[in-house]
Amino acid sequence: MVKFSAISALAVLFSVASAQNTFQITSPSASEWWVAQSDNVMKWECTKTTIPQFTVFIVNVNPGVLSGRLAFIAQQPNADCSKSVLKTQVNQPPSKGYKLQFADTLNSSLIYSESEEFEIKPLGSAYPSSSSASQPSATGSGTATASSTGGVRNSASGIKSSMGLGLAAIGAALGLMAA
């Protein structure tokens, strides 16, 4: 009974820790496609996570279209909330089944978020009328100060808080198992 409780407690703690580091890619999506050989926009929920930056990949569910993941932004700051993707960054053929993946900058196998499947339509196609897909927008407010170590401190604090939650969960589980 104690082991089951410890495992349950551990699962709950890891769920809470991982929930603090999730965010959703809102565009592109099934209803907000991209246009080939054109500038496009990606948007995401940026306020619900402590992840400071991520790598952006494009994938396709059909290996005949794209045989693997293709990184096109190495380090995207999360705080931007949206990004204009230039036609030179993603030059994929028109097709359905594309997805964006946001991954850890040091361990790309750790996927933070994946978009819905979306389509890249042929050059000359209209953008979705219900969105401003051709115009990036940023949200948020605040004050920024720069220093030679400011970026490092901010990145490290996000990692420290994530690691702290993970270590706390492990400690709690070990404490319950020992009891």
Order of alpha helices (4+ residues) and beta strands (2+ residues): alpha-beta-beta-beta-beta-beta-beta-beta-beta-beta-alpha
